[in-house]
Amino acid sequence: MGLFQWTERPAQALQSGGVIGPDERLPWPQTALMGVQHVIAMFGATVLAPILMGFDPNLAILMSGIGTLIFFLITGGKVPSYLGSSFAFIGVVIAATAYAGKGPNAAIGVALGGIIACGLIYTLIGAIVQAVGTGWIERFMPPVVTGAVVAVIGLNLAAVPVKNMAANNFESWMQAITFLCVGLVAVFARGMVQRLLILVGLIVASIVYAVLTNVLGLGKPLDLSGVANAAWFGMPQFHAPEFSAPAMLLIAPVAIILVAENLGHIKAVTAMTGKNLDQYMGRAFIGDGVATMVSGAAGGTGVTTYAENIGVMAATRIYSTAVFFVAALIALLLGFSPKFGALIQAIPLPVMGGVSIVVFGLIAIAGAKIWVDNKVDFSQNKNLIVAAITLILGTGDFTLKFGDFALGGIGTATFGAILLHALLGRSRNA
């Protein structure tokens, strides 16, 4: 079967209810509503990542739509997935560009070159998987490794909202109010509101912030003048990449993390649907890699498959790839709305910090869930040591320098987990 060829039209079987498989779809009105929900599910994280790196969130939304369409085409519409901004790039992009944490990233060009290099390596890994299968990846990255690596992505970023997104005591309390709002929605809300816990929690917290600042004068007022002055339609801000060897060497290893994320995504969807999608794994890696290169070439973030959208699929039992096609088209439209971008920029920093605490924590827990779902046995010293060392390397941002090149916490944790597992696995007493 050719890379871009499929044997039947994607999502061609029309269903009216029940479990909807990847190659089935609901009537188009219901499919469109599900597409909106998936856009909302990925919304918070996809715009948060570029803001944390100093990228244009409007462009990130646009490239997430384009990336999802690329993924849809390369996988032949067989793998239900939305590609949003990857958090795995945040730490290395900040390190490569010395970004201060607020406003546009002045060194965005060198970050883009690194993102493109990462996408190229990711694509090559996908081509190898397409040619020889997935067994070698699963040997190097079993659940104990992938779980630790995914957890580290969240833990490594913990200091960003805690240390950098609250300038005073009021803003720290506002962060606490924000993650409390999200938690209350997650636990006590029902139906669609509960599924939109990040968005609803953010809106509620922003309202509380406006009351405390604009009305009671306790902090920096919420300013919506930029939203009022922004045009409804316009082009996002594109940027050209610059290819710097140190930045490329720092950012390119993120490809290993993206492989782990995508591998986990496909395994999760396989478990939920009962349909083995391993045959499409190579094409999924290629689709994600090409989408990352296209995004980086335009000025956007690297992209990856999204756990938030897995959650929506698990809750609704609708796995139709047609839903993601619709979601991608909606994201394209939002990407061309400066007013939407201005609204994102108007979100108070401590509110975004509180949401970040939740999102980063959920990423860490997703890693632990990989261990639980795959019944990783921590009575085995090998698994215990691999997980323990990996978590501390990543959380503590353990850095190794090779001349002018520095491998930061996520990189040392990822490669350390792989090498430790390979080394310790040789022992009969592991």
Secondary structure, DSSP 4 states (H G I P E B T S, - for coil): --TT--SS-TT-EE--SS-B-TTEE--HHHHHHHHHHHHHHHHHHHHHHHHHHT--HHHHHHHHHHHHHHHHHHTTT-S---EEE-GGGHHHHHHHHT--SSS--TTHHHHHHHHHHHHHHHHHHHHHHHHH-SHHHHHHS-HHHHHHHHHHHHHHTTHHHHHHS--SHHHHHHHHHHHHHHHHHHHH--HHHHHTHHHHHHHHHHHHHHIIIIIT--SSPP--HHHHHS-SS-----------HHHHHHHTTHHHHHHHHHHHHHHHHHHHHS---GGGHHHHHHHHHHHHHHHHHHT---EEE-HHHHHHHHHHTB--HHHHHHHHHHHHHHHT-HHHHHHHHTS-HHHHHHHHHHHHHHHHHHHHHHHHHTT--TTSHHHHHHHHHHHHHHHTT--EEETTEEE-HHHHHHHHHHHHHHHHTT-TT-
